[in-house]
Amino acid sequence: MSSFFGGVRGREDPELAAGNRRTRLHYARDVNDQRALADDTSPIRRSRNWTWFAVAAVVMAVLGFAGSRGAEEVPITADCDTPAIAVATSEVTAGQALRFRLTGPDDTGYVVTLDGAPVRGDAGSTVSYTQTAAGPALRLQQCLSPTLLLAAPAGDGPHELAVLRLAADGTTTQVAAATVQVSGTR
């Protein structure tokens, strides 16, 4: 009977194997069989367990890398002259992640608002905010932000996601906006 990992070899009796080896070597000495005497080491038998383990490890690694790619970046071209905002989709369900990116000059701070209220988009540790009187402000790196996540607001209908440029004196000016249609509020 064969098992899934072990094949048909089954259990070997070590005393019987040692006796058979001694008998084989005695016969080889009797007939002066030099080749049999030189090959008196038993062959190394490797089980297929390691092969199955290696295949499983490779499959797990491939699936791990394929699954960790996450969501794709929101497409926007870096523009160091004109501020802009791009959203992944203009229609979202209430409470789901709203993904967006900003572009513009990287020497100024920007405050993002949703329906006029300052919000803080989450991008992990890749973006840092500075607290200002107008709300949390961020600076762009190389004229582009990473993809920022924000929970879509409750309330069906259009909602405005706006970018405000923060001046040195603390005043703000709206420089870009995108409208998002929210549905699915119960």
Stockholm file with secondary structure:
# STOCKHOLM 1.0

chainA/1-186         MSSFFGGVRGREDPELAAGNRRTRLHYARDVNDQRALADDTSPIRRSRNWTWFAVAAVVMAVLGFAGSRGAEEVPITADCDTPAIAVATSEVTAGQALRFRLTGPDDTGYVVTLDGAPVRGDAGSTVSYTQTAAGPALRLQQCLSPTLLLAAPAGDGPHELAVLRLAADGTTTQVAAATVQVSGTR
#=GR chainA/1-186 SS CCBTTTBTCCCCCHHHHHHHHHHHHHHHHHTTCHHHHHTCSCCCCCCTHHHHHHHHHHHHHHHHHHHTTCSCCCCCCCCSSSCEEEESCSEEETTSEEEEEEESCTTSEEEEEETTEEECCBCGGGCCEEEETTEEEEECBTTBCCCEEEECCSSSEEEEEEEEEECTTSCEEEEEEEEEEEECCC
#=GC SS_cons         CCBTTTBTCCCCCHHHHHHHHHHHHHHHHHTTCHHHHHTCSCCCCCCTHHHHHHHHHHHHHHHHHHHTTCSCCCCCCCCSSSCEEEESCSEEETTSEEEEEEESCTTSEEEEEETTEEECCBCGGGCCEEEETTEEEEECBTTBCCCEEEECCSSSEEEEEEEEEECTTSCEEEEEEEEEEEECCC
//
